[in-house]
Amino acid sequence: MSTATLINLRDYLTGTLSPANMLWLSTQLADFAKKKEKAPLKRYTMDEINTMLDEAEADFAAGKGIPDEEVWRELEDEFPDMEKDLYTPEEAYELTMKEIKAIYDEKDAI
């Protein structure tokens, strides 16, 4: 990826994501780069997707699972600062750039 593309991506993400989300994304990208996986997602056929949807709808109709409101309440109880930005945009940007630089430094060292 060219430097200009990376700069445009960085500018777009810093203007779109909250600092907490930016930090989360940089951590995920760093972890992914360290694993050196080709693709993090499995490709599903339409039949597989439809089967998963049918199973989920059957579970819902049978009363299995946890209601959305309950899941959010549990998350908010466990992580009371979940909605709070942990870093200022400038701090998140600096942390993100350090993570990205570390990824490229590791690749160059190999």
C-alpha angles and dihedrals in degrees: 000000000000124000091244091054092049091049091050091048091048092049092048094049095045089051093047109036129063115244091254092052091046091054091047091051093049090050091050092048092048092049091048093049091050092053090053091212120166095221130002094205133066115229112236128201119231089251091056092048092048091049091052091048092049091050092048092049091049090050090049092049089050090054095249122144135039123288115250093242091055093049091051092046091052091048092049090049092049096041108029092171094051094115094041118098107240095198138030114249089256093052092047091049092051092048091048093050091049090052092049092047090050090054092053093043090054092050092049091049093058 
